[in-house]
Amino acid sequence: MTAWNRNRLTEKLEIEYPIVQGPLGGLASQRLTAAVSNFGGLGSFGGLGLAPEELKDVIAEIRSFTSKPFAVNLWVSVEDEAARSSGEDAFARSLAPLQPLLKELGVPSPTYKAHVPVRFEDQVRVLLDEKVPVFSFIFGIPPREILDECRAKKIIVIGAATTADEARALADTGVDAVVASGAEAGGHRGSFLRPAQQSVTGTFSLVPQVADAIDLPVIAAGGIADGRGVVAALSLGAEGVQMGTAFLSCEESGSSRLHRETLLKGAVQTGMTAAFTGRLARGIRNRLMDELERPGVEVLPYPLQRLLVRNITAAAEAAGRPELMQMWAGQSAGISTPADPTTFLKSLVEEVAEIVPEVTDRAGNRRGSRPPV
């Protein structure tokens, strides 16, 4: 028998605990990433939207804080196909119903500007040149030549799947591990074989399906916020967990003070919507979500909707109006507890050890003691 924290994933990543910090695209911070890695987990930084030169600086700063393995996460698909043909007329239609909110916040209406996306190929080139320890990605599969270069440079590769079919597709490319991202997860989940609305499966239904479908370490993500969730994920076939919302309440994260305070109030209700960004994602249900989902409000394709809504959310944050802010959160946000990342992780590890001190590896034909019923 092996300790619960020793398995194929921890061996491959060279980490002490099979705990991956969610990349928190747009809300990541170098200090949080390093803190998780220094504790013995895998810290992650979401590079969503960063220009190549910015990514290079981020990687250098993380390395100044830690010598342990860390991951940088990118989106393979950085824009919807419809975004390339969406023009000023569509922008005006989507803006019109939002004018009352802009007026209420006292900010001028934004003007149309043609969108120039950050290219995934330019971003990933930085990761390859800098030889980051771990490259994780969502919303698709990188070209084979990129994955081949990762292998040549000994960069560990982790892809995200929202269905068993997506997990098989990732396994066929030779990735090192797969994140099984359940519908409870906060933010975007990254479906790529079918529309996100057709790929909504709960974490604890998805994990055993993925674990049975592929012979790779599976990382469970979505709705895991404490030791009970970790043990449940391990008992269903995962060899690690990815936790995002649990870290958002830490001051070290890139979330705003209002976002953290809202999470820590407890009893948070979340909902899945495409109205915040143009792609389906889970966030805290508030007045902004309700306003954007009213009949007649036209949602632009990703990332045009995200850029449009940012005009409201930035002003709302400055005005101290959390009810008009876009705030990502998973369904277990209500059990978030205030703590620095090291204190939180120490408590998490102790809780897991109390529930199930030993877990066999996959070769042992069992996952160890099941959590109490």
N, C-alpha and C positions, 0 to 999 in steps of 0.2 A: 504494500500500500504506500501511497505517496501523500504528502501534505496537500491540502486543497489548492494551494497556490503553485504547485509544480506540475506542469504538463507541457504538451508540445508548443503551446503558444508562448509561455514564459521562456522556454528554452530557445525558441526561434528568435524572439525579440530581445533576449538577454535581459529580462526584467525580473523583479522579485515577486510581484503580484500581478495576476491577470486582470488588471483594471486599466481600462483605456479612458482617458478624458476625451469627451466629445470635442470635435474641432471648433465648434461654436463660430462658424463663419460669420464675420462681421462683429463678433463679440469676443473674439479670442484676445489673449494677451500673452506676451512673452514670459512674464513672471509666473503666471498660472501654469503655462506649459512646463516651464522648468521645475516648478514646485512639485508637480505630480511626478515628473521623471525622477527628481532627486529623492522622492519618497520610495520609489521602486516600482511605480506604475509606468504607463506610457502617456506622457503629456502630448497633446496635439494642438496644432495651430491651423485654423482655417484661413487659407489664403484667398478666399473669395473676393474678387474685385481688385486685388492688389496688383499694381504694375510690377514688371520684373525687377526693377531696381529697388522697389519697396520690399519685395520678397527677399531679396538678397540681404538687405539690412536686417530684416526680421530674423532670418536664420543666424546671422552673425550675433545678434543680441541674445538669442536663446542659447547659443553656444557659450556666450560669456557668463551665463547663469548656471549652466549644467554641462557635465561631461557625459551624462547618461543618454541612452537612446531617446529620441523624440520623433514625432511624426509631423509632417506638413500635409495638409489636405487640400485638394483642388477639385473643382467641378470640371468634368470632361466636357459637358455641354453647358456653355456659358450664356446661351441665348436661345429662345424659341425661334423656329424657322420663320414664323409670322412676324417677328420683330424686324426682320430685314425689309419687309414691305410696308410696315405700319408707318404712316406719315402724320402730317400736321392735322389733317381732318380728324383722324382717330384720337389724337391727343386732345383736341378741343372737345370732342364728345365725352371723353372720360373726365376731363377737367371740370366741365360745366356743373355736374351735381356736387362737386367738392367745394365750389366757390363759397357756400355759406360757412363751411368749417374754416377756410382760410380767412374769411372776414372776421369770424369769431375770434380767431387767434391773432388778428391784426397783422397779417403778413400779406405781401403783394402776390398776385397770381404769377406762377412761373410761366415763362415763355418757352415755346417749342425749340428744341435743339436736336439735331440728328444725332442718334446714338452711335458711338464708336466703341465696340466691346473690347475688353482685354482678351487677348487670344490665349487659349489654353496651351497651345504649342509654345508660346513665348514664356509662359509661367513655368511649365514643366522643364524647360531647358535650364532654368535657374536651379531647380531641385537636382537635376542630373549633374550639372557642373559643380554644385556645392556638395554633392554626394551626401544628401540628407540620410539619416539612418533608416527612416521609414517614410514611404510615400503612400498616402491613402487617398482614395478618390470616390466620388459618387456621380450619379447621372451619366452612366455609360461605362465604356471600357476604352482605355487608351489604345492607340495603334500598336500593333505588335512590335514594331521597331523600338518604341519607347520602353515597353516591358522587357525586351531583350537587353536594352542598354542598362536598365535597372539591375537585371541579373548579373550582367557583366561587371557592374560596379558594386555588387553585393548590397544593393538597396532593397530592403524588405518591402513588399507590395501588398497592400490590403484594399480590397474592393468592397463596395456596399451593395447588398441585394435586398429587395423587398418581397421577393417571391423565390420559391425553390428553383424555378426555371432560370431566374437571373443568377442564382448561386451556381448552377451548373455551367452557365455561360462563362462566368468568371473563372471557375475551376478549370475549364477547358483551355484558358489562356495561360495557366501556370502561376496564378497569384499565390501568395504564401498563406493568406487567411482571408476569411469573408466575414463582414459584419452583416448579421441578420437584423435588419432595421424594421421593427414593428410599428404599427399605427399609433401606439401610445407616445412615440418619440416627439419631442419638440422640434420646431423648425421644419426644414425640408428633409425628405427621406431618400430621394434620388432614384425613383423608379425609371427604368430605361427600356424594357421590352414591351410593356403595355402602359397605357396612361395611368397616372398616379391614382385616379379615382377607381381604377379596376385592380389596383394592387394593394388594397388596404386590408392587411391581415395583422391581428394582434401578435405581440412579441411571443407569448407563450404558446401560440399555435404555430407560428412561423419557425421558431428555433428548432423543434424536433424535426420538422419537415426538411430544413436545410441540413441539419446534422446527419439525417439519413440519406440525403441526396449526394453529398460530397464527402470525400475523405481528406478534409482539411480542417484546421482549427476554425471553429465558429465563434464569433464574438456577438453576444446578444446585446441588442440596443433597443431602448424604448420602454419607459415606465419603470426603470430600475433606479432606485434612489436610496436604498439601504441594504443592510446585510441580508435581510429576508429575500430581497429580489436577486441578489447575487447567488445565494444558495439555490433558489428556484431555477435560475438560468443554468447553473451547473448540473442540476439534477435532470434537466431536459436535454442535455447533450452539448451545451456550449462549453468552451474551454476558457472563456473570458467574457467580460462585460464591458460595454461602453456606456458611460454616464455623462450626460451633458447638462441638463437642467440642475442637477444637484450641485454643480460647480458655479452656476450663474449667480447664486446668492453670495458667493465669496467676493470680497472687495477686490481681490486680485484679478477677477475676470474683467472683461471689457464692457460689461453691462453697466447701465446708468444707475445712479442711486435710486431713482424712482422705480426702476425695474426690480432691483434687489429688494426694496421695501415691499413691493407688491407681492413678490414671491414669498417673503417671510411672514406675510400676514396669515397664510394658510387658507384653506377652503377656496383655492383658486379654481375657477372653471375655465376649461380650455375648449377650443374648437378648431376644426380644420377648415381652411379657406384658401382660395387662390387670389382673394381680393387684395392681400397685402403686397404680393410681389408678381402675380401672374402665374405662379406655380403653387400647387397644393402644399400647404404647410400648416403646422399646428402652433397656435399661439394663445395667449390669454384672451378670453372673450370679454370685450369691453365695448364702449360706445363706438369706437372707431371701426371695429369689425362689423358691428350692426349697421353703421352708416354706409360702409362700403358694400355691404351685401343687400342693400335696399333694391327693389325692382327699378330697373332703368339705369342703374350704374354700370357703365361698360368697363370691363376689365381689360387692360392692355396686355399683350404678351410679355413674358419675362425677357429682359429685366426692365422694360419700359414702365410697367406698373410699379415696380419697386422704386424706381427713380421718381415717379410722380408722387407716390404716397410719402416719400421721404420729406417732401416739402411741408407736409402736415406734421409728421412725427417729430421732426427736428424743432419746429416751432413749439409743439406741445411740450417737449422736454424742457425747453428753455423757459416756458411759462409755468412749469410745475403741474402739468395736466396729464396725469397717467392714463386717464380714460380715453385720451386721444392719441396714445402712443402705441406703436407696434411692438409687442413684447412676446418673444418666443418662450414657450414653456411646454414641457411634456405633461402627461396626465398625472404623474406623481409629484407635481410641483407643490401640492399641499403639504407634503411631509419634508420639505426643505428645512434645514436648520442652519442658523447663522454660525459660521465657523471659518477659520482660515483653512486652506486646502490640506495642510499637513495634519491639523487636528481632526478634520473630517475623515481623512483617509485612515488615520490611526484608529479612530472609533469604528469605522467600517470594517477594518480587518479584525478588530477584536470581536465585533458582533458576529461576523462570519465564523470565526474560530469557536465561538460559544455554541453556535447552532450545529455545525458539523465540522469537527476537528480534522477528519481525514476523508479524502475522496480518492477513489482509484482513477487511474488514467484510462483512456479509451480502450487500451489493450486488455484491461482488467475485466471487461464485460459488465461493469457496473459503475455507477457514478457516486457510490457511497450512500450514506444515510439520506433518506428523503427528508425535506423540511417537515416540521410538525404540521399536522392537519387540524 
